[in-house]
Amino acid sequence: MQILGSLFAIVSLVCSIIILIDAFKSAIWKGIVGILCGLYLLYYGIVEFKHPNKTVILAVWLISAILGGGLSVMSSSGRI
């Protein structure tokens, strides 16, 4: 299960990098703040991110982050 959690984490990372690239294209300070503060990246993704597949990218990012974190915690605590 740890491998599955790692896979979800990688998918989440790829989606966040897509949003970060757009933030850096918009303004350098938005990209830097997005790296330093995940909540701002979430705000940017919901409010300012303009992409044809915005909802898919955001949904995959958030769901994979939750599943990856949950599976990693559960496998490290020995519950699975």
N, CA and C atoms as a LAMMPS dump frame, in Angstrom:
ITEM: TIMESTEP
0
ITEM: NUMBER OF ATOMS
240
ITEM: BOX BOUNDS ff ff ff
-5.0000000000000000e+02 5.0000000000000000e+02
-5.0000000000000000e+02 5.0000000000000000e+02
-5.0000000000000000e+02 5.0000000000000000e+02
ITEM: ATOMS id mol type element x y z
1 1 1 N 0.806 -1.198 0
2 1 2 C 0 0 0
3 1 3 C 0.85 1.263 0
4 2 1 N 2.075 1.148 0.472
5 2 2 C 2.943 2.31 0.481
6 2 3 C 3.277 2.735 -0.951
7 3 1 N 3.38 1.766 -1.846
8 3 2 C 3.654 2.09 -3.253
9 3 3 C 2.48 2.847 -3.852
10 4 1 N 1.269 2.439 -3.531
11 4 2 C 0.082 3.124 -4.033
12 4 3 C 0 4.547 -3.484
13 5 1 N 0.343 4.723 -2.211
14 5 2 C 0.383 6.062 -1.625
15 5 3 C 1.424 6.936 -2.298
16 6 1 N 2.567 6.36 -2.604
17 6 2 C 3.614 7.112 -3.311
18 6 3 C 3.176 7.483 -4.721
19 7 1 N 2.464 6.6 -5.379
20 7 2 C 1.961 6.886 -6.718
21 7 3 C 0.969 8.056 -6.698
22 8 1 N 0.07 8.043 -5.722
23 8 2 C -0.866 9.16 -5.581
24 8 3 C -0.126 10.463 -5.277
25 9 1 N 0.919 10.398 -4.481
26 9 2 C 1.695 11.596 -4.161
27 9 3 C 2.39 12.154 -5.404
28 10 1 N 2.882 11.29 -6.257
29 10 2 C 3.538 11.732 -7.49
30 10 3 C 2.524 12.385 -8.426
31 11 1 N 1.337 11.801 -8.531
32 11 2 C 0.29 12.391 -9.366
33 11 3 C -0.095 13.767 -8.832
34 12 1 N -0.211 13.889 -7.526
35 12 2 C -0.522 15.18 -6.912
36 12 3 C 0.575 16.198 -7.183
37 13 1 N 1.818 15.775 -7.109
38 13 2 C 2.941 16.664 -7.382
39 13 3 C 2.914 17.173 -8.818
40 14 1 N 2.611 16.296 -9.761
41 14 2 C 2.553 16.694 -11.173
42 14 3 C 1.453 17.738 -11.393
43 15 1 N 0.295 17.526 -10.793
44 15 2 C -0.798 18.494 -10.947
45 15 3 C -0.451 19.829 -10.299
46 16 1 N 0.208 19.804 -9.141
47 16 2 C 0.588 21.067 -8.506
48 16 3 C 1.659 21.794 -9.315
49 17 1 N 2.522 21.066 -9.987
50 17 2 C 3.526 21.702 -10.841
51 17 3 C 2.859 22.374 -12.044
52 18 1 N 1.811 21.771 -12.579
53 18 2 C 1.076 22.397 -13.679
54 18 3 C 0.494 23.735 -13.229
55 19 1 N -0.064 23.765 -12.035
56 19 2 C -0.637 25.009 -11.506
57 19 3 C 0.472 26.007 -11.188
58 20 1 N 1.585 25.535 -10.655
59 20 2 C 2.707 26.433 -10.356
60 20 3 C 3.283 27.075 -11.618
61 21 1 N 3.381 26.333 -12.679
62 21 2 C 3.887 26.891 -13.932
63 21 3 C 2.999 28.036 -14.392
64 22 1 N 1.684 27.847 -14.284
65 22 2 C 0.77 28.915 -14.661
66 22 3 C 0.899 30.113 -13.716
67 23 1 N 1.129 29.857 -12.436
68 23 2 C 1.301 30.952 -11.475
69 23 3 C 2.557 31.748 -11.792
70 24 1 N 3.648 31.079 -12.139
71 24 2 C 4.868 31.785 -12.514
72 24 3 C 4.685 32.574 -13.813
73 25 1 N 3.882 32.064 -14.746
74 25 2 C 3.618 32.798 -15.977
75 25 3 C 2.811 34.06 -15.694
76 26 1 N 1.934 33.979 -14.716
77 26 2 C 1.111 35.132 -14.355
78 26 3 C 1.949 36.226 -13.705
79 27 1 N 2.701 35.853 -12.658
80 27 2 C 3.589 36.792 -11.961
81 27 3 C 4.582 35.969 -11.144
82 28 1 N 5.813 36.451 -11.094
83 28 2 C 6.859 35.722 -10.374
84 28 3 C 6.501 35.571 -8.897
85 29 1 N 5.962 36.627 -8.289
86 29 2 C 5.664 36.568 -6.859
87 29 3 C 4.562 35.552 -6.569
88 30 1 N 3.635 35.357 -7.505
89 30 2 C 2.577 34.365 -7.298
90 30 3 C 3.159 32.95 -7.295
91 31 1 N 4.122 32.706 -8.144
92 31 2 C 4.77 31.398 -8.17
93 31 3 C 5.577 31.132 -6.914
94 32 1 N 6.293 32.156 -6.441
95 32 2 C 7.097 31.99 -5.227
96 32 3 C 6.206 31.76 -4.011
97 33 1 N 5.141 32.55 -3.905
98 33 2 C 4.214 32.366 -2.788
99 33 3 C 3.52 31 -2.898
100 34 1 N 3.246 30.564 -4.117
101 34 2 C 2.643 29.244 -4.315
102 34 3 C 3.547 28.115 -3.861
103 35 1 N 4.86 28.28 -4.037
104 35 2 C 5.806 27.276 -3.553
105 35 3 C 5.863 27.277 -2.028
106 36 1 N 5.866 28.466 -1.449
107 36 2 C 6.03 28.588 -0.002
108 36 3 C 4.75 28.296 0.778
109 37 1 N 3.602 28.543 0.18
110 37 2 C 2.332 28.398 0.899
111 37 3 C 1.348 27.613 0.037
112 38 1 N 1.059 26.405 0.458
113 38 2 C 0.148 25.557 -0.296
114 38 3 C -1.27 26.083 -0.34
115 39 1 N -1.687 26.809 0.703
116 39 2 C -3.034 27.369 0.696
117 39 3 C -3.187 28.432 -0.387
118 40 1 N -2.129 29.222 -0.618
119 40 2 C -2.213 30.191 -1.706
120 40 3 C -2.287 29.486 -3.053
121 41 1 N -1.57 28.385 -3.198
122 41 2 C -1.631 27.637 -4.454
123 41 3 C -3.039 27.094 -4.685
124 42 1 N -3.683 26.66 -3.616
125 42 2 C -5.071 26.214 -3.715
126 42 3 C -5.974 27.379 -4.118
127 43 1 N -5.782 28.542 -3.495
128 43 2 C -6.548 29.737 -3.86
129 43 3 C -6.308 30.091 -5.326
130 44 1 N -5.046 30.111 -5.74
131 44 2 C -4.718 30.443 -7.125
132 44 3 C -5.38 29.452 -8.08
133 45 1 N -5.336 28.182 -7.731
134 45 2 C -5.923 27.164 -8.601
135 45 3 C -7.419 27.324 -8.761
136 46 1 N -8.096 27.721 -7.692
137 46 2 C -9.547 27.859 -7.756
138 46 3 C -9.958 29.173 -8.422
139 47 1 N -9.285 30.263 -8.081
140 47 2 C -9.739 31.585 -8.515
141 47 3 C -9.086 32.057 -9.81
142 48 1 N -7.777 31.922 -9.949
143 48 2 C -7.073 32.559 -11.053
144 48 3 C -6.575 31.61 -12.135
145 49 1 N -6.546 30.34 -11.885
146 49 2 C -6.024 29.356 -12.84
147 49 3 C -6.967 29.237 -14.025
148 50 1 N -6.458 29.55 -15.211
149 50 2 C -7.254 29.464 -16.437
150 50 3 C -6.665 28.368 -17.319
151 51 1 N -7.396 27.292 -17.437
152 51 2 C -6.953 26.152 -18.231
153 51 3 C -8.193 25.432 -18.744
154 52 1 N -8.147 24.863 -19.945
155 52 2 C -9.334 24.151 -20.453
156 52 3 C -9.759 22.986 -19.558
157 53 1 N -8.823 22.338 -18.896
158 53 2 C -9.125 21.194 -18.028
159 53 3 C -8.945 21.549 -16.557
160 54 1 N -9.324 22.755 -16.177
161 54 2 C -9.115 23.245 -14.817
162 54 3 C -9.753 22.331 -13.766
163 55 1 N -11.002 21.959 -13.969
164 55 2 C -11.687 21.152 -12.956
165 55 3 C -11.055 19.772 -12.819
166 56 1 N -10.638 19.191 -13.918
167 56 2 C -10.009 17.867 -13.859
168 56 3 C -8.674 17.942 -13.117
169 57 1 N -7.866 18.948 -13.436
170 57 2 C -6.559 19.098 -12.79
171 57 3 C -6.721 19.331 -11.294
172 58 1 N -7.64 20.223 -10.918
173 58 2 C -7.854 20.497 -9.498
174 58 3 C -8.403 19.279 -8.76
175 59 1 N -9.346 18.574 -9.371
176 59 2 C -9.923 17.399 -8.723
177 59 3 C -8.884 16.299 -8.542
178 60 1 N -8.112 16.032 -9.576
179 60 2 C -7.079 14.992 -9.479
180 60 3 C -6.026 15.395 -8.45
181 61 1 N -5.647 16.677 -8.436
182 61 2 C -4.658 17.172 -7.476
183 61 3 C -5.119 16.958 -6.039
184 62 1 N -6.33 17.403 -5.729
185 62 2 C -6.81 17.324 -4.348
186 62 3 C -7.109 15.888 -3.918
187 63 1 N -7.755 15.125 -4.783
188 63 2 C -8.093 13.744 -4.422
189 63 3 C -6.842 12.89 -4.27
190 64 1 N -5.887 13.05 -5.172
191 64 2 C -4.667 12.248 -5.065
192 64 3 C -3.823 12.668 -3.862
193 65 1 N -3.844 13.944 -3.507
194 65 2 C -3.111 14.385 -2.318
195 65 3 C -3.724 13.781 -1.05
196 66 1 N -5.04 13.778 -0.973
197 66 2 C -5.71 13.208 0.199
198 66 3 C -5.481 11.705 0.276
199 67 1 N -5.664 11.015 -0.844
200 67 2 C -5.463 9.561 -0.844
201 67 3 C -4.001 9.186 -0.604
202 68 1 N -3.087 9.917 -1.221
203 68 2 C -1.662 9.621 -1.036
204 68 3 C -1.227 9.837 0.394
205 69 1 N -1.658 10.936 0.991
206 69 2 C -1.315 11.189 2.385
207 69 3 C -1.945 10.181 3.322
208 70 1 N -3.202 9.868 3.078
209 70 2 C -3.89 8.896 3.935
210 70 3 C -3.289 7.508 3.846
211 71 1 N -2.99 7.059 2.652
212 71 2 C -2.391 5.734 2.494
213 71 3 C -0.982 5.674 3.069
214 72 1 N -0.234 6.747 2.933
215 72 2 C 1.117 6.762 3.488
216 72 3 C 1.093 6.713 5.013
217 73 1 N 0.188 7.465 5.609
218 73 2 C 0.074 7.463 7.07
219 73 3 C -0.399 6.105 7.563
220 74 1 N -1.384 5.545 6.882
221 74 2 C -1.92 4.245 7.315
222 74 3 C -0.886 3.132 7.158
223 75 1 N -0.11 3.167 6.085
224 75 2 C 0.882 2.103 5.896
225 75 3 C 2.057 2.269 6.853
226 76 1 N 2.4 3.513 7.209
227 76 2 C 3.506 3.686 8.142
228 76 3 C 3.116 3.363 9.58
229 77 1 N 1.822 3.473 9.884
230 77 2 C 1.378 3.138 11.243
231 77 3 C 1.071 1.66 11.374
232 78 1 N 1.102 0.919 10.285
233 78 2 C 0.904 -0.511 10.332
234 78 3 C -0.552 -0.924 10.314
235 79 1 N -1.449 -0.052 9.923
236 79 2 C -2.876 -0.381 9.887
237 79 3 C -3.244 -1.181 8.657
238 80 1 N -2.453 -1.08 7.615
239 80 2 C -2.782 -1.844 6.398
240 80 3 C -1.776 -2.963 6.252
